[in-house]
Amino acid sequence: MAQQGIESAPRVLAVSDYSALTLGLEAFVCSNRPQLEWAGVLSDKDSLARASEVGANIIVTDLDSPLGRDCVALLGPSNDISIVALAGSATEVQIDAAVIKGLKGVVQKRAPNQVLLKAILAVHRGELWLDRLVTSRILRGLTTGETHPANLPDRLTKKEQVIYNAVINRPGTPSRLIANDLHISEHTLRNHLTAIYSKLGVSGRLELMALAHDETPPTNPDTGPSD
């Protein structure tokens, strides 16, 4: 069964080599305690790998900078940390590439602080914080690209088929809610999704959604997975 309990506040790590930005983020996080906790600042390409050392579970970085884009580029399906990026001059191509890679949230730099707070809290709950235009643009690009072979049921286990259908049929639903409905932990859900992504040749939920547009989803098995 999924564990029930009080969810801890997200621990926010700033990844940037621009001191004005990191000082502003620190002030922002500290002014929003206890909803947020400050984990500190890192400013090198190893920041993603080192985030766990400071107990961070949310990275806020600058998608306009090479360091921010490098940080996102290192994301993989097994990463336990989520990234929210601030964007101002980043191009649509750069934003889309970052989201496909695994970026969970994009906040425009001109947006009020309250928007950034909502984005961080949403991503911490397992949701995506993306502009509708970004989402539709990415899905349109993915569905018009290379198609994947059919026979999805043959490549997924019975448990993975349940997970696949739960995610595809409820786009945008937080992972914790899907896990609760399936009576499994978020950790177990994440493990199943990692296996599904690998088998289907996708890098995350957006690509999985795009794949679903081109394929016939597996038939719902009668029983769901359990830990």
Stockholm file with secondary structure:
# STOCKHOLM 1.0

chainA/1-227         MAQQGIESAPRVLAVSDYSALTLGLEAFVCSNRPQLEWAGVLSDKDSLARASEVGANIIVTDLDSPLGRDCVALLGPSNDISIVALAGSATEVQIDAAVIKGLKGVVQKRAPNQVLLKAILAVHRGELWLDRLVTSRILRGLTTGETHPANLPDRLTKKEQVIYNAVINRPGTPSRLIANDLHISEHTLRNHLTAIYSKLGVSGRLELMALAHDETPPTNPDTGPSD
#=GR chainA/1-227 SS CCCCCCCCCCEEEEECSCHHHHHHHHHHHHHTTTTCEEEEEECSTTHHHHGGGGTCSEEEEETTSHHHHHHHHTCCTTCCCEEEEEESSCCHHHHHHHHHHTCCEEEETTSCHHHHHHHHHHHHTTCCBCCHHHHHHHHHHHHTSCCCCSCHHHHSCHHHHHHHHHHHHSTTCCHHHHHHHHTCCHHHHHHHHHHHHHHHTCSSHHHHHHHHHHSCCCCCCSSCCCC
#=GC SS_cons         CCCCCCCCCCEEEEECSCHHHHHHHHHHHHHTTTTCEEEEEECSTTHHHHGGGGTCSEEEEETTSHHHHHHHHTCCTTCCCEEEEEESSCCHHHHHHHHHHTCCEEEETTSCHHHHHHHHHHHHTTCCBCCHHHHHHHHHHHHTSCCCCSCHHHHSCHHHHHHHHHHHHSTTCCHHHHHHHHTCCHHHHHHHHHHHHHHHTCSSHHHHHHHHHHSCCCCCCSSCCCC
//
